[in-house]
């Protein structure tokens, strides 16, 4: 049974477990980072290793019912949207806390919200959750899909910054890769916009994943079964796909393998980022 075939409540329950597992691993990683590495820069402009942990603590605390901090945030080059100013508040509010305190905050918030989600499991994907980050108008499906993605991506930001590779052998990693893959039709059809009939294939061999997107007569991209020879095929390591789709690094910082139309493949690679 695929995720699409699952009943709605089972899909939501699986997302809850994926989020919980991602948070557990994130806290364990945060606790092993020595003081000398807290201020290392990450791929996220303006954020250190500790800032990534503070951000995660902020959002998990808010979702667990902790009152929001409201503090003044000065303009900065890495703040480009209202949501970025919102998340910056949580980071700045935690600047004086050490890593142990931040890990404790995440652990306590996650335990509280996990218990609540177990006591009253969500069953309607379109229902409004009690709280969302910044009160954005997300339904349960969107919130529960986003949280393991966000937590795992920040775990990877920390791992790359501190030279601790890993973390791809878990449900959250598989969730993130598949979520990014679902964005490929938009990337190919809308951003790259090649002629109708163009087919692009993206392969992540180490993860056992591949997607083919064909552009229809209406200009829209759609996932299709393997069949016709692709116009271009791009193969990436899982980490290279993550940093491109997550908007963390440039194509020049990755090592794609391309066959077919190289110009088309490069345009797809340049357009892969699907996170804000």
Phi, psi and omega in degrees: 000126178278168179301324181293327182281344182293149170300153184303317183293327178290321178297317179293320179297322178295320178295322177300315181293323179295317176298315182298317178296320179297319180293320179299315179292322181297314180298317179299319178294314181302323183289341182262359180280119180288159183307322184295346181255357183298324186264009177297139178288151177244181179290350178268115183308131175084354183244131175272179174304311181294328178297322177298321179290318179298319178300315180295319177299318180302306185292320180293324178295316180299316181294335178275357176108004178290136179302143179293144168273138176236105180228160181287135179240119179285153177299143179208152183303328183275358179260106189240000182208166177300321180295324179293325176292323178297310182292330178296327177304314182296324179292312181297324181294343183247013184300329183271359181269147177272176186295324179297319180294321179293318178297320177299317181298316178298312183301316181292318180295317180295318179299318180295313183287326178296318178298319179295320180289333175284323181290322179228080184296134177293141181236341181250111182300333184267358179288154180276128176288163180300328184207143173230160178298124180065015181057033175294150186280063178267149170268179183300319181301315182294315180298312184288336174285323185286321190297312178296328177296311182296314182296313182293321178298321178288329172301316180292324175303317181290318181298317180294320183292327185256005179069038178241074181296156179135191178086010180264358183259050183212167182297325181294320179298314179298321178299315181295313181300318180290324178296316177298321180299326179292344178274354184297320178303321177293318180300310184287310186288317186267313185279311181280319175052056175283173182297153174307143181094347178291136176236130178240134179243131176243127182239138173237078189304319183295337179260358181068030183240146175201144178225142173242131180241128177246138178269123181277179180297337179274002179084358181273144175272144179216142176292135181228159176289154177302140180188264181298151179298128181294150173292326177209143176236132178240127176246133183226150168290152180307316182294322178295322178295319181297315183289332177281310181293331178274001178068026184271325184220170181268165178301323181297340180267006180238175182231070178288153173246125189239138169229151182089216184290103184292323179295316178298315180300318180294321178296322177294314179301318180293338185256009189290337186298122181237008173254150182291000000 
